[in-house]
């Protein structure tokens, strides 16, 4: 992972981040790579030919493993379906963004001028990917225990928040509500997209037989669909 032309960031540049991570990297190339957006390829001698995508791939699997094991410990009697819903909620991009913002990850990312100009350091997708990459870097530098310590420290609050009942995605909830009443599955339609590339706003409409369509917006199609489903489910349950 650390071959090629990448050159490690100096310790002084990442000391505060490493303190937050609870780990000082022995292989500083790994941390540098985890902080390097793919757009930097060829633009910076520290990061030419490198980016966080491979570490992101690994970090996604490490996060899933650690959280899955943790859920088995916390909920020893819960069935697989409920555990799966908890896992999905804890490893999705939204959860990663919360952690990335909490540790100030955006301020340490190496971004191309184009991404800097589009506020890439705070773009949710970039923050989520870089957070996974950092987890992958922790794993490669110091093993599973180092990654586990970081994950359990920063995912404890959301796990405890959902302790009372497994979280349910609004889209799943609306689908189950419709099927339980013999209705057709909800129909989602893309209405449009507005805003600049770095801050798009998607509009989605959802329809269920017997109800007026509901339109909602979000920074991604998935977010807009969830918002629309959540609102329609709220309306349906009040009838």
Secondary structure, DSSP 4 states (H G I P E B T S, - for coil): ---TT--PPPHHHHHHHHHHHT---SSHHHHHHHTB-GGGTTT-TTTTT--SHHHHHHHHHHHHHHHHHHHHHHTTT--HHHHHHHHHHHHSHHHHHHHHHHTTGGGG-B--HHHHHTTGGG-HHHHHHHHHHHHHHHHHHH-HHHHHHHHHHHSHHHHHHT-SS----HHHHHHHHHHHTTPPPPEEEEEEEES-GGG-EEEEEEE-TTS--EEEEESSHHHHHHHHHHHHHHHHHT-
